[in-house]
């Protein structure tokens, strides 16, 4: 996966987080809320490698694809693709 694809994937996941839950992401990743907002809305085009990696690690943990377990609000979890909607 290229660096651009990697960032695009993390950016898409960040944009999927409800605005009211951004502070939770900031606290868990040690990325400031202000910086998360700037990345989310495109004000920062090239965030640092450590920032993007911290976000990717966090989303991997909450999506169950890696990382260390941590308490995550239900609103931040990705929907389970195997569960059929009624």
Buried (B, 14 or more C-beta within 10 A) or exposed (E): EEEEEBBEBBBEBBEEBEEEBBEBBBEBBEBEEEBBBBBBEEEBEEBEEEBBEBBBBBBBBBBEEEBEEEEBEEEBEEEEEEEEEE
